[in-house]
Amino acid sequence: MAREAAFFDLDKTVIARAAMAAFRGPLHYGGLLSRRSLLQAGLAQLVYLHLGASEQRLERIRGSVLRLTKGWEREQVISVVAETLELVVDPIIYAEAMDLIERHHAEGRLVVLVSASPEELVVPLGHHIGVDEAIATRAALDEQGRYTGEMAFYAYGPFKAAAMQEMAERLDLDLARSYAYSDSASDLPMLEAVGNPVAVNPDRVLARVARERGYEVLHFVRPVPLAARMRHRVRATQVRPAVAVSFGALTLAACALVLGWWIGSREARRYRSRRRAAAVRYL
């Protein structure tokens, strides 16, 4: 039987912000974004958060990003992301998304991150949170490994669905029994590609479509740093053995007390029997 999968959009589904906007600070301090570009990225984030990700808005954002990144060295971007990933991403990961990812893993499904953000961000982020595969946007590179300002693959809308279908054929996945999670109406092709579509923090258009089609709707509101999550699990793991050891120690102590009482009672009975025998002989 073909394996099931769970496909997760990234921005506002797994993390509480747009990935590109989240990394604008590190890219600025790494010498890749100017102050003006930093301001433009912040304004784009505000528009995205409050007005959603329509096709026209995403097209404008994509065009501005391509212009900004033209001439950047890919290895420098990878280095900046690697150095700052945990600091940038951990505080904005939704705890509810991590719970779902872990549940799907526990139930044997392949977990895939699907995002229009660049693969230089999406792939290491996916490794960080423990997903199995990633589908992301790929920029065109010149012979020196620098961005040309053009797109090799844009993981958006119907292209996401096409990439999911290609992955399903390559890895023998059953999309009809698989799950997909997204916040945006632009991802309707992704949601329609699986048998179990779920709207997460949906924008207005997706919320309306979800009501009309009977999609499950979830609301993620609890960003919890992975480090805190792991500390909690370590403490929980440590407490359980301690309780077990304490219970075992109490059990052994109780057994020792019972055994001591039994031995003591037996010796006391023998002593009293000897005293009675001596008394009889004396009489």
PyRosetta script that sets phi, psi and omega in degrees:
from pyrosetta import init, pose_from_sequence

init()
pose = pose_from_sequence("MAREAAFFDLDKTVIARAAMAAFRGPLHYGGLLSRRSLLQAGLAQLVYLHLGASEQRLERIRGSVLRLTKGWEREQVISVVAETLELVVDPIIYAEAMDLIERHHAEGRLVVLVSASPEELVVPLGHHIGVDEAIATRAALDEQGRYTGEMAFYAYGPFKAAAMQEMAERLDLDLARSYAYSDSASDLPMLEAVGNPVAVNPDRVLARVARERGYEVLHFVRPVPLAARMRHRVRATQVRPAVAVSFGALTLAACALVLGWWIGSREARRYRSRRRAAAVRYL")
pose.set_psi(1, 137.5)
pose.set_omega(1, 179.8)
pose.set_phi(2, -65.3)
pose.set_psi(2, 148.8)
pose.set_omega(2, -177.3)
pose.set_phi(3, -78.5)
pose.set_psi(3, 149.0)
pose.set_omega(3, 173.4)
pose.set_phi(4, -86.4)
pose.set_psi(4, 160.7)
pose.set_omega(4, 178.5)
pose.set_phi(5, -139.2)
pose.set_psi(5, 163.4)
pose.set_omega(5, 174.0)
pose.set_phi(6, -129.6)
pose.set_psi(6, 118.4)
pose.set_omega(6, -176.8)
pose.set_phi(7, -104.0)
pose.set_psi(7, 125.7)
pose.set_omega(7, -177.5)
pose.set_phi(8, -116.9)
pose.set_psi(8, 122.9)
pose.set_omega(8, 164.6)
pose.set_phi(9, -63.9)
pose.set_psi(9, 161.3)
pose.set_omega(9, -175.0)
pose.set_phi(10, -98.9)
pose.set_psi(10, -64.8)
pose.set_omega(10, -172.8)
pose.set_phi(11, -66.7)
pose.set_psi(11, 125.8)
pose.set_omega(11, 178.8)
pose.set_phi(12, 64.1)
pose.set_psi(12, 12.3)
pose.set_omega(12, 174.8)
pose.set_phi(13, -120.8)
pose.set_psi(13, -53.3)
pose.set_omega(13, 174.5)
pose.set_phi(14, -97.3)
pose.set_psi(14, -38.3)
pose.set_omega(14, 176.4)
pose.set_phi(15, -118.1)
pose.set_psi(15, 156.9)
pose.set_omega(15, -171.5)
pose.set_phi(16, -83.0)
pose.set_psi(16, -4.1)
pose.set_omega(16, -179.1)
pose.set_phi(17, -135.7)
pose.set_psi(17, 169.8)
pose.set_omega(17, 172.8)
pose.set_phi(18, -72.0)
pose.set_psi(18, 133.6)
pose.set_omega(18, -175.0)
pose.set_phi(19, -59.8)
pose.set_psi(19, -43.1)
pose.set_omega(19, -179.1)
pose.set_phi(20, -61.7)
pose.set_psi(20, -42.0)
pose.set_omega(20, 179.6)
pose.set_phi(21, -67.9)
pose.set_psi(21, -35.8)
pose.set_omega(21, -179.4)
pose.set_phi(22, -62.8)
pose.set_psi(22, -31.3)
pose.set_omega(22, -176.7)
pose.set_phi(23, -97.4)
pose.set_psi(23, 7.8)
pose.set_omega(23, -177.5)
pose.set_phi(24, -65.6)
pose.set_psi(24, -34.1)
pose.set_omega(24, 177.6)
pose.set_phi(25, -62.9)
pose.set_psi(25, -55.3)
pose.set_omega(25, 177.9)
pose.set_phi(26, -57.8)
pose.set_psi(26, -37.2)
pose.set_omega(26, 179.3)
pose.set_phi(27, -68.4)
pose.set_psi(27, -32.7)
pose.set_omega(27, 176.6)
pose.set_phi(28, -68.1)
pose.set_psi(28, -49.6)
pose.set_omega(28, -178.7)
pose.set_phi(29, -69.0)
pose.set_psi(29, -21.7)
pose.set_omega(29, 175.6)
pose.set_phi(30, -81.4)
pose.set_psi(30, 2.0)
pose.set_omega(30, 176.4)
pose.set_phi(31, 85.1)
pose.set_psi(31, 12.7)
pose.set_omega(31, -177.2)
pose.set_phi(32, -98.4)
pose.set_psi(32, -30.7)
pose.set_omega(32, 179.9)
pose.set_phi(33, -111.1)
pose.set_psi(33, 132.2)
pose.set_omega(33, 174.8)
pose.set_phi(34, -78.3)
pose.set_psi(34, 171.0)
pose.set_omega(34, 177.6)
pose.set_phi(35, -61.5)
pose.set_psi(35, -39.8)
pose.set_omega(35, -179.9)
pose.set_phi(36, -64.8)
pose.set_psi(36, -43.4)
pose.set_omega(36, 178.9)
pose.set_phi(37, -64.7)
pose.set_psi(37, -34.6)
pose.set_omega(37, 177.8)
pose.set_phi(38, -62.4)
pose.set_psi(38, -43.2)
pose.set_omega(38, 178.6)
pose.set_phi(39, -65.0)
pose.set_psi(39, -42.2)
pose.set_omega(39, 179.1)
pose.set_phi(40, -61.7)
pose.set_psi(40, -40.4)
pose.set_omega(40, 178.8)
pose.set_phi(41, -64.6)
pose.set_psi(41, -38.1)
pose.set_omega(41, 178.2)
pose.set_phi(42, -65.5)
pose.set_psi(42, -41.4)
pose.set_omega(42, 177.6)
pose.set_phi(43, -65.0)
pose.set_psi(43, -39.3)
pose.set_omega(43, 177.7)
pose.set_phi(44, -62.6)
pose.set_psi(44, -37.6)
pose.set_omega(44, 178.1)
pose.set_phi(45, -64.0)
pose.set_psi(45, -42.6)
pose.set_omega(45, 178.9)
pose.set_phi(46, -62.4)
pose.set_psi(46, -43.2)
pose.set_omega(46, 178.5)
pose.set_phi(47, -62.5)
pose.set_psi(47, -43.9)
pose.set_omega(47, -178.8)
pose.set_phi(48, -62.5)
pose.set_psi(48, -43.7)
pose.set_omega(48, -176.6)
pose.set_phi(49, -68.4)
pose.set_psi(49, -38.2)
pose.set_omega(49, -171.6)
pose.set_phi(50, -97.4)
pose.set_psi(50, -23.5)
pose.set_omega(50, -177.4)
pose.set_phi(51, -115.1)
pose.set_psi(51, -6.1)
pose.set_omega(51, 179.0)
pose.set_phi(52, 86.2)
pose.set_psi(52, -177.2)
pose.set_omega(52, -173.0)
pose.set_phi(53, -114.6)
pose.set_psi(53, 72.6)
pose.set_omega(53, 176.2)
pose.set_phi(54, -70.9)
pose.set_psi(54, 163.3)
pose.set_omega(54, -178.6)
pose.set_phi(55, -60.8)
pose.set_psi(55, -40.3)
pose.set_omega(55, -178.9)
pose.set_phi(56, -66.3)
pose.set_psi(56, -43.3)
pose.set_omega(56, -179.8)
pose.set_phi(57, -64.5)
pose.set_psi(57, -44.7)
pose.set_omega(57, 179.5)
pose.set_phi(58, -63.6)
pose.set_psi(58, -34.6)
pose.set_omega(58, 178.6)
pose.set_phi(59, -65.3)
pose.set_psi(59, -41.7)
pose.set_omega(59, 178.2)
pose.set_phi(60, -65.4)
pose.set_psi(60, -44.1)
pose.set_omega(60, 179.3)
pose.set_phi(61, -62.2)
pose.set_psi(61, -43.0)
pose.set_omega(61, 179.8)
pose.set_phi(62, -60.1)
pose.set_psi(62, -44.6)
pose.set_omega(62, 180.0)
pose.set_phi(63, -61.6)
pose.set_psi(63, -42.0)
pose.set_omega(63, -179.7)
pose.set_phi(64, -67.6)
pose.set_psi(64, -38.4)
pose.set_omega(64, 178.5)
pose.set_phi(65, -64.2)
pose.set_psi(65, -42.7)
pose.set_omega(65, 179.7)
pose.set_phi(66, -62.6)
pose.set_psi(66, -39.8)
pose.set_omega(66, 178.5)
pose.set_phi(67, -66.7)
pose.set_psi(67, -40.0)
pose.set_omega(67, -179.5)
pose.set_phi(68, -64.1)
pose.set_psi(68, -40.5)
pose.set_omega(68, -171.1)
pose.set_phi(69, -87.1)
pose.set_psi(69, -9.1)
pose.set_omega(69, -178.5)
pose.set_phi(70, -57.2)
pose.set_psi(70, 124.6)
pose.set_omega(70, 179.9)
pose.set_phi(71, 94.8)
pose.set_psi(71, -12.8)
pose.set_omega(71, 176.5)
pose.set_phi(72, -66.0)
pose.set_psi(72, 146.8)
pose.set_omega(72, 174.0)
pose.set_phi(73, -85.3)
pose.set_psi(73, 126.5)
pose.set_omega(73, -177.0)
pose.set_phi(74, -59.2)
pose.set_psi(74, -40.2)
pose.set_omega(74, -178.2)
pose.set_phi(75, -64.2)
pose.set_psi(75, -31.2)
pose.set_omega(75, 178.0)
pose.set_phi(76, -68.9)
pose.set_psi(76, -40.2)
pose.set_omega(76, 177.1)
pose.set_phi(77, -62.9)
pose.set_psi(77, -45.3)
pose.set_omega(77, 179.3)
pose.set_phi(78, -59.5)
pose.set_psi(78, -40.8)
pose.set_omega(78, -179.3)
pose.set_phi(79, -65.6)
pose.set_psi(79, -44.1)
pose.set_omega(79, 179.2)
pose.set_phi(80, -61.8)
pose.set_psi(80, -44.4)
pose.set_omega(80, -179.6)
pose.set_phi(81, -63.4)
pose.set_psi(81, -44.6)
pose.set_omega(81, -178.9)
pose.set_phi(82, -61.6)
pose.set_psi(82, -38.4)
pose.set_omega(82, -176.9)
pose.set_phi(83, -74.5)
pose.set_psi(83, -26.1)
pose.set_omega(83, -172.0)
pose.set_phi(84, -118.6)
pose.set_psi(84, 0.9)
pose.set_omega(84, -172.4)
pose.set_phi(85, -55.8)
pose.set_psi(85, -53.3)
pose.set_omega(85, -176.3)
pose.set_phi(86, -61.8)
pose.set_psi(86, -43.2)
pose.set_omega(86, -179.0)
pose.set_phi(87, -64.2)
pose.set_psi(87, -40.2)
pose.set_omega(87, -175.7)
pose.set_phi(88, -79.6)
pose.set_psi(88, -43.5)
pose.set_omega(88, -168.4)
pose.set_phi(89, -87.4)
pose.set_psi(89, -39.7)
pose.set_omega(89, -173.5)
pose.set_phi(90, -51.5)
pose.set_psi(90, -44.0)
pose.set_omega(90, -176.1)
pose.set_phi(91, -71.4)
pose.set_psi(91, -11.8)
pose.set_omega(91, -173.7)
pose.set_phi(92, -115.7)
pose.set_psi(92, 11.3)
pose.set_omega(92, 177.7)
pose.set_phi(93, -82.2)
pose.set_psi(93, 129.9)
pose.set_omega(93, 178.3)
pose.set_phi(94, -72.3)
pose.set_psi(94, 128.4)
pose.set_omega(94, 177.2)
pose.set_phi(95, -62.1)
pose.set_psi(95, -36.9)
pose.set_omega(95, -179.6)
pose.set_phi(96, -64.1)
pose.set_psi(96, -36.4)
pose.set_omega(96, 177.9)
pose.set_phi(97, -66.4)
pose.set_psi(97, -42.5)
pose.set_omega(97, 178.6)
pose.set_phi(98, -64.0)
pose.set_psi(98, -38.1)
pose.set_omega(98, 176.8)
pose.set_phi(99, -60.6)
pose.set_psi(99, -42.6)
pose.set_omega(99, -180.0)
pose.set_phi(100, -67.2)
pose.set_psi(100, -42.4)
pose.set_omega(100, 178.6)
pose.set_phi(101, -59.3)
pose.set_psi(101, -44.7)
pose.set_omega(101, 179.6)
pose.set_phi(102, -66.0)
pose.set_psi(102, -38.0)
pose.set_omega(102, 179.0)
pose.set_phi(103, -63.9)
pose.set_psi(103, -44.4)
pose.set_omega(103, 179.8)
pose.set_phi(104, -64.1)
pose.set_psi(104, -39.8)
pose.set_omega(104, 175.5)
pose.set_phi(105, -61.2)
pose.set_psi(105, -44.5)
pose.set_omega(105, -178.9)
pose.set_phi(106, -62.4)
pose.set_psi(106, -30.1)
pose.set_omega(106, 180.0)
pose.set_phi(107, -91.4)
pose.set_psi(107, 8.8)
pose.set_omega(107, 171.1)
pose.set_phi(108, 87.6)
pose.set_psi(108, 13.6)
pose.set_omega(108, -178.1)
pose.set_phi(109, -91.2)
pose.set_psi(109, 149.3)
pose.set_omega(109, 170.8)
pose.set_phi(110, -74.9)
pose.set_psi(110, 133.1)
pose.set_omega(110, -179.6)
pose.set_phi(111, -109.7)
pose.set_psi(111, 127.0)
pose.set_omega(111, -173.1)
pose.set_phi(112, -126.8)
pose.set_psi(112, 132.3)
pose.set_omega(112, 173.7)
pose.set_phi(113, -92.1)
pose.set_psi(113, 129.0)
pose.set_omega(113, -177.0)
pose.set_phi(114, -126.6)
pose.set_psi(114, 116.4)
pose.set_omega(114, -173.1)
pose.set_phi(115, -148.4)
pose.set_psi(115, 147.2)
pose.set_omega(115, 173.8)
pose.set_phi(116, -79.4)
pose.set_psi(116, -7.4)
pose.set_omega(116, 177.0)
pose.set_phi(117, -69.7)
pose.set_psi(117, 161.0)
pose.set_omega(117, -176.6)
pose.set_phi(118, -64.3)
pose.set_psi(118, 146.9)
pose.set_omega(118, -179.0)
pose.set_phi(119, -63.2)
pose.set_psi(119, -24.2)
pose.set_omega(119, 178.1)
pose.set_phi(120, -63.7)
pose.set_psi(120, -24.5)
pose.set_omega(120, 175.0)
pose.set_phi(121, -95.1)
pose.set_psi(121, -44.0)
pose.set_omega(121, -170.0)
pose.set_phi(122, -69.7)
pose.set_psi(122, -43.4)
pose.set_omega(122, -175.6)
pose.set_phi(123, -64.7)
pose.set_psi(123, -51.6)
pose.set_omega(123, 177.6)
pose.set_phi(124, -65.4)
pose.set_psi(124, -33.3)
pose.set_omega(124, 176.8)
pose.set_phi(125, -64.6)
pose.set_psi(125, -40.2)
pose.set_omega(125, 177.1)
pose.set_phi(126, -61.9)
pose.set_psi(126, -42.1)
pose.set_omega(126, 176.2)
pose.set_phi(127, -62.1)
pose.set_psi(127, -38.6)
pose.set_omega(127, -176.8)
pose.set_phi(128, -63.8)
pose.set_psi(128, -39.3)
pose.set_omega(128, -177.5)
pose.set_phi(129, -95.3)
pose.set_psi(129, -2.0)
pose.set_omega(129, 170.8)
pose.set_phi(130, 88.9)
pose.set_psi(130, 26.5)
pose.set_omega(130, 174.6)
pose.set_phi(131, -82.3)
pose.set_psi(131, 168.0)
pose.set_omega(131, -173.9)
pose.set_phi(132, -92.7)
pose.set_psi(132, -37.6)
pose.set_omega(132, -176.0)
pose.set_phi(133, -139.5)
pose.set_psi(133, 166.0)
pose.set_omega(133, 177.7)
pose.set_phi(134, -143.4)
pose.set_psi(134, 140.5)
pose.set_omega(134, 171.2)
pose.set_phi(135, -118.8)
pose.set_psi(135, 123.4)
pose.set_omega(135, -174.5)
pose.set_phi(136, -149.5)
pose.set_psi(136, 168.6)
pose.set_omega(136, 178.7)
pose.set_phi(137, -72.1)
pose.set_psi(137, 138.2)
pose.set_omega(137, 177.6)
pose.set_phi(138, -118.0)
pose.set_psi(138, 127.3)
pose.set_omega(138, 177.6)
pose.set_phi(139, -89.4)
pose.set_psi(139, 150.4)
pose.set_omega(139, 176.9)
pose.set_phi(140, -74.8)
pose.set_psi(140, 143.8)
pose.set_omega(140, -178.1)
pose.set_phi(141, -122.1)
pose.set_psi(141, 150.3)
pose.set_omega(141, 173.4)
pose.set_phi(142, -89.0)
pose.set_psi(142, -174.1)
pose.set_omega(142, -175.5)
pose.set_phi(143, -67.6)
pose.set_psi(143, -20.6)
pose.set_omega(143, 179.1)
pose.set_phi(144, -92.7)
pose.set_psi(144, 7.3)
pose.set_omega(144, 179.7)
pose.set_phi(145, 75.8)
pose.set_psi(145, 27.3)
pose.set_omega(145, 177.8)
pose.set_phi(146, -108.3)
pose.set_psi(146, 150.9)
pose.set_omega(146, -179.3)
pose.set_phi(147, -70.2)
pose.set_psi(147, 136.5)
pose.set_omega(147, -178.3)
pose.set_phi(148, -90.2)
pose.set_psi(148, -11.8)
pose.set_omega(148, -174.6)
pose.set_phi(149, 90.5)
pose.set_psi(149, 8.4)
pose.set_omega(149, 177.9)
pose.set_phi(150, -120.8)
pose.set_psi(150, 165.4)
pose.set_omega(150, -175.3)
pose.set_phi(151, -107.2)
pose.set_psi(151, 131.9)
pose.set_omega(151, 174.2)
pose.set_phi(152, -87.5)
pose.set_psi(152, -39.0)
pose.set_omega(152, 176.0)
pose.set_phi(153, -152.0)
pose.set_psi(153, 128.2)
pose.set_omega(153, -179.3)
pose.set_phi(154, -107.8)
pose.set_psi(154, 110.5)
pose.set_omega(154, -177.9)
pose.set_phi(155, -83.7)
pose.set_psi(155, 76.7)
pose.set_omega(155, -176.1)
pose.set_phi(156, -140.0)
pose.set_psi(156, 142.5)
pose.set_omega(156, 172.0)
pose.set_phi(157, 51.4)
pose.set_psi(157, -123.5)
pose.set_omega(157, -177.5)
pose.set_phi(158, -64.5)
pose.set_psi(158, -22.9)
pose.set_omega(158, 179.3)
pose.set_phi(159, -70.7)
pose.set_psi(159, -31.4)
pose.set_omega(159, 173.1)
pose.set_phi(160, -61.4)
pose.set_psi(160, -48.3)
pose.set_omega(160, -178.5)
pose.set_phi(161, -61.6)
pose.set_psi(161, -40.3)
pose.set_omega(161, 178.9)
pose.set_phi(162, -64.5)
pose.set_psi(162, -40.6)
pose.set_omega(162, 178.6)
pose.set_phi(163, -66.7)
pose.set_psi(163, -36.1)
pose.set_omega(163, 176.6)
pose.set_phi(164, -65.0)
pose.set_psi(164, -40.2)
pose.set_omega(164, 178.6)
pose.set_phi(165, -65.1)
pose.set_psi(165, -41.0)
pose.set_omega(165, 178.1)
pose.set_phi(166, -63.5)
pose.set_psi(166, -42.0)
pose.set_omega(166, 178.2)
pose.set_phi(167, -64.4)
pose.set_psi(167, -40.0)
pose.set_omega(167, 179.5)
pose.set_phi(168, -61.4)
pose.set_psi(168, -40.1)
pose.set_omega(168, 178.9)
pose.set_phi(169, -69.9)
pose.set_psi(169, -38.4)
pose.set_omega(169, -177.3)
pose.set_phi(170, -71.9)
pose.set_psi(170, -37.6)
pose.set_omega(170, -174.7)
pose.set_phi(171, -107.3)
pose.set_psi(171, 7.1)
pose.set_omega(171, 179.1)
pose.set_phi(172, 58.0)
pose.set_psi(172, 60.5)
pose.set_omega(172, 178.6)
pose.set_phi(173, -103.7)
pose.set_psi(173, 144.9)
pose.set_omega(173, 177.4)
pose.set_phi(174, -98.2)
pose.set_psi(174, 98.1)
pose.set_omega(174, -178.0)
pose.set_phi(175, -67.0)
pose.set_psi(175, -29.1)
pose.set_omega(175, -179.0)
pose.set_phi(176, -64.6)
pose.set_psi(176, -25.1)
pose.set_omega(176, 179.0)
pose.set_phi(177, -107.1)
pose.set_psi(177, 7.5)
pose.set_omega(177, -176.3)
pose.set_phi(178, -93.9)
pose.set_psi(178, 174.1)
pose.set_omega(178, -176.5)
pose.set_phi(179, -121.3)
pose.set_psi(179, 151.7)
pose.set_omega(179, 173.3)
pose.set_phi(180, -142.0)
pose.set_psi(180, 142.0)
pose.set_omega(180, -176.8)
pose.set_phi(181, -129.5)
pose.set_psi(181, 130.0)
pose.set_omega(181, 177.0)
pose.set_phi(182, -158.3)
pose.set_psi(182, 160.2)
pose.set_omega(182, -179.5)
pose.set_phi(183, -102.7)
pose.set_psi(183, -12.6)
pose.set_omega(183, -166.1)
pose.set_phi(184, -118.2)
pose.set_psi(184, 143.8)
pose.set_omega(184, 175.4)
pose.set_phi(185, -64.8)
pose.set_psi(185, -22.2)
pose.set_omega(185, 177.1)
pose.set_phi(186, -65.3)
pose.set_psi(186, -16.7)
pose.set_omega(186, 179.8)
pose.set_phi(187, -98.7)
pose.set_psi(187, 17.0)
pose.set_omega(187, 177.6)
pose.set_phi(188, -57.6)
pose.set_psi(188, -40.2)
pose.set_omega(188, 176.2)
pose.set_phi(189, -58.4)
pose.set_psi(189, -37.3)
pose.set_omega(189, 177.5)
pose.set_phi(190, -65.1)
pose.set_psi(190, -44.1)
pose.set_omega(190, -180.0)
pose.set_phi(191, -68.5)
pose.set_psi(191, -37.3)
pose.set_omega(191, -179.2)
pose.set_phi(192, -72.3)
pose.set_psi(192, -15.4)
pose.set_omega(192, -176.8)
pose.set_phi(193, -78.7)
pose.set_psi(193, -11.1)
pose.set_omega(193, -176.6)
pose.set_phi(194, -121.5)
pose.set_psi(194, 166.5)
pose.set_omega(194, -179.6)
pose.set_phi(195, -82.7)
pose.set_psi(195, -15.6)
pose.set_omega(195, -177.1)
pose.set_phi(196, -129.8)
pose.set_psi(196, 78.5)
pose.set_omega(196, 179.3)
pose.set_phi(197, -82.2)
pose.set_psi(197, 141.9)
pose.set_omega(197, -178.8)
pose.set_phi(198, -134.9)
pose.set_psi(198, 127.7)
pose.set_omega(198, 176.2)
pose.set_phi(199, -91.2)
pose.set_psi(199, 126.0)
pose.set_omega(199, -178.9)
pose.set_phi(200, -116.2)
pose.set_psi(200, 124.1)
pose.set_omega(200, -177.6)
pose.set_phi(201, 45.9)
pose.set_psi(201, 52.4)
pose.set_omega(201, -168.1)
pose.set_phi(202, -67.6)
pose.set_psi(202, 144.8)
pose.set_omega(202, 170.4)
pose.set_phi(203, -70.8)
pose.set_psi(203, 176.3)
pose.set_omega(203, -172.2)
pose.set_phi(204, -60.4)
pose.set_psi(204, -42.6)
pose.set_omega(204, -178.2)
pose.set_phi(205, -67.5)
pose.set_psi(205, -45.7)
pose.set_omega(205, -179.7)
pose.set_phi(206, -66.0)
pose.set_psi(206, -36.4)
pose.set_omega(206, 178.3)
pose.set_phi(207, -61.3)
pose.set_psi(207, -41.1)
pose.set_omega(207, 178.5)
pose.set_phi(208, -66.2)
pose.set_psi(208, -45.0)
pose.set_omega(208, 179.2)
pose.set_phi(209, -62.2)
pose.set_psi(209, -41.1)
pose.set_omega(209, 180.0)
pose.set_phi(210, -60.9)
pose.set_psi(210, -41.4)
pose.set_omega(210, 177.9)
pose.set_phi(211, -64.4)
pose.set_psi(211, -43.4)
pose.set_omega(211, -177.6)
pose.set_phi(212, -66.4)
pose.set_psi(212, -36.6)
pose.set_omega(212, -175.4)
pose.set_phi(213, -98.2)
pose.set_psi(213, -5.0)
pose.set_omega(213, 179.5)
pose.set_phi(214, 75.9)
pose.set_psi(214, 27.4)
pose.set_omega(214, 176.2)
pose.set_phi(215, -68.4)
pose.set_psi(215, 147.6)
pose.set_omega(215, 170.3)
pose.set_phi(216, -67.5)
pose.set_psi(216, 140.8)
pose.set_omega(216, -179.7)
pose.set_phi(217, -122.6)
pose.set_psi(217, 128.4)
pose.set_omega(217, 178.4)
pose.set_phi(218, -121.6)
pose.set_psi(218, 151.2)
pose.set_omega(218, 176.9)
pose.set_phi(219, -124.9)
pose.set_psi(219, 115.2)
pose.set_omega(219, 178.6)
pose.set_phi(220, -97.6)
pose.set_psi(220, 128.4)
pose.set_omega(220, -175.3)
pose.set_phi(221, -136.3)
pose.set_psi(221, -0.5)
pose.set_omega(221, -171.1)
pose.set_phi(222, -117.5)
pose.set_psi(222, 83.1)
pose.set_omega(222, 171.2)
pose.set_phi(223, -68.2)
pose.set_psi(223, 123.2)
pose.set_omega(223, 179.9)
pose.set_phi(224, -128.8)
pose.set_psi(224, 121.4)
pose.set_omega(224, -180.0)
pose.set_phi(225, -55.3)
pose.set_psi(225, 139.1)
pose.set_omega(225, -179.9)
pose.set_phi(226, -60.3)
pose.set_psi(226, -35.8)
pose.set_omega(226, -179.0)
pose.set_phi(227, -61.0)
pose.set_psi(227, -44.0)
pose.set_omega(227, 179.0)
pose.set_phi(228, -65.5)
pose.set_psi(228, -38.5)
pose.set_omega(228, 178.6)
pose.set_phi(229, -61.8)
pose.set_psi(229, -43.1)
pose.set_omega(229, -179.3)
pose.set_phi(230, -69.4)
pose.set_psi(230, -38.1)
pose.set_omega(230, 178.2)
pose.set_phi(231, -61.7)
pose.set_psi(231, -41.1)
pose.set_omega(231, 178.9)
pose.set_phi(232, -61.7)
pose.set_psi(232, -41.1)
pose.set_omega(232, -178.1)
pose.set_phi(233, -70.0)
pose.set_psi(233, -37.3)
pose.set_omega(233, 178.2)
pose.set_phi(234, -63.4)
pose.set_psi(234, -44.0)
pose.set_omega(234, 178.5)
pose.set_phi(235, -61.4)
pose.set_psi(235, -42.6)
pose.set_omega(235, -180.0)
pose.set_phi(236, -63.7)
pose.set_psi(236, -39.2)
pose.set_omega(236, 179.8)
pose.set_phi(237, -67.2)
pose.set_psi(237, -36.2)
pose.set_omega(237, -179.3)
pose.set_phi(238, -73.4)
pose.set_psi(238, -33.7)
pose.set_omega(238, -177.2)
pose.set_phi(239, -68.5)
pose.set_psi(239, -42.2)
pose.set_omega(239, -175.7)
pose.set_phi(240, -61.1)
pose.set_psi(240, -48.8)
pose.set_omega(240, 176.6)
pose.set_phi(241, -61.5)
pose.set_psi(241, -37.0)
pose.set_omega(241, 179.7)
pose.set_phi(242, -61.7)
pose.set_psi(242, -42.2)
pose.set_omega(242, 177.7)
pose.set_phi(243, -63.2)
pose.set_psi(243, -42.5)
pose.set_omega(243, -179.4)
pose.set_phi(244, -63.4)
pose.set_psi(244, -41.9)
pose.set_omega(244, 179.9)
pose.set_phi(245, -65.1)
pose.set_psi(245, -42.0)
pose.set_omega(245, 179.7)
pose.set_phi(246, -63.0)
pose.set_psi(246, -43.1)
pose.set_omega(246, 179.1)
pose.set_phi(247, -62.8)
pose.set_psi(247, -41.5)
pose.set_omega(247, 178.7)
pose.set_phi(248, -64.3)
pose.set_psi(248, -39.8)
pose.set_omega(248, 178.8)
pose.set_phi(249, -64.2)
pose.set_psi(249, -42.0)
pose.set_omega(249, 177.9)
pose.set_phi(250, -62.5)
pose.set_psi(250, -40.7)
pose.set_omega(250, -179.9)
pose.set_phi(251, -62.7)
pose.set_psi(251, -45.4)
pose.set_omega(251, 179.3)
pose.set_phi(252, -63.7)
pose.set_psi(252, -40.2)
pose.set_omega(252, 179.0)
pose.set_phi(253, -62.8)
pose.set_psi(253, -42.3)
pose.set_omega(253, 179.3)
pose.set_phi(254, -63.4)
pose.set_psi(254, -43.0)
pose.set_omega(254, 178.6)
pose.set_phi(255, -61.4)
pose.set_psi(255, -41.1)
pose.set_omega(255, -180.0)
pose.set_phi(256, -63.5)
pose.set_psi(256, -40.8)
pose.set_omega(256, 178.4)
pose.set_phi(257, -63.0)
pose.set_psi(257, -44.9)
pose.set_omega(257, 179.8)
pose.set_phi(258, -62.4)
pose.set_psi(258, -44.1)
pose.set_omega(258, -179.8)
pose.set_phi(259, -63.6)
pose.set_psi(259, -42.5)
pose.set_omega(259, 178.7)
pose.set_phi(260, -63.1)
pose.set_psi(260, -41.1)
pose.set_omega(260, 178.0)
pose.set_phi(261, -62.8)
pose.set_psi(261, -42.0)
pose.set_omega(261, -177.8)
pose.set_phi(262, -65.3)
pose.set_psi(262, -44.0)
pose.set_omega(262, 179.3)
pose.set_phi(263, -65.3)
pose.set_psi(263, -43.5)
pose.set_omega(263, 179.4)
pose.set_phi(264, -62.2)
pose.set_psi(264, -40.5)
pose.set_omega(264, 179.1)
pose.set_phi(265, -65.8)
pose.set_psi(265, -39.9)
pose.set_omega(265, 179.6)
pose.set_phi(266, -63.8)
pose.set_psi(266, -43.8)
pose.set_omega(266, 178.9)
pose.set_phi(267, -65.6)
pose.set_psi(267, -38.3)
pose.set_omega(267, 178.9)
pose.set_phi(268, -63.5)
pose.set_psi(268, -40.8)
pose.set_omega(268, 179.1)
pose.set_phi(269, -63.2)
pose.set_psi(269, -41.7)
pose.set_omega(269, 178.7)
pose.set_phi(270, -63.1)
pose.set_psi(270, -40.7)
pose.set_omega(270, -179.2)
pose.set_phi(271, -64.9)
pose.set_psi(271, -44.1)
pose.set_omega(271, 179.9)
pose.set_phi(272, -64.7)
pose.set_psi(272, -36.0)
pose.set_omega(272, 179.4)
pose.set_phi(273, -65.0)
pose.set_psi(273, -41.1)
pose.set_omega(273, 178.9)
pose.set_phi(274, -66.3)
pose.set_psi(274, -38.6)
pose.set_omega(274, 178.7)
pose.set_phi(275, -63.6)
pose.set_psi(275, -41.1)
pose.set_omega(275, 178.3)
pose.set_phi(276, -64.2)
pose.set_psi(276, -41.8)
pose.set_omega(276, 179.3)
pose.set_phi(277, -61.9)
pose.set_psi(277, -41.6)
pose.set_omega(277, 179.2)
pose.set_phi(278, -64.6)
pose.set_psi(278, -41.4)
pose.set_omega(278, 179.7)
pose.set_phi(279, -62.7)
pose.set_psi(279, -39.6)
pose.set_omega(279, 179.7)
pose.set_phi(280, -64.1)
pose.set_psi(280, -43.4)
pose.set_omega(280, -179.0)
pose.set_phi(281, -65.2)
pose.set_psi(281, -37.6)
pose.set_omega(281, 179.8)
pose.set_phi(282, -64.8)
pose.set_psi(282, -39.1)
pose.set_omega(282, 178.7)
pose.set_phi(283, -69.6)
pose.dump_pdb("model.pdb")
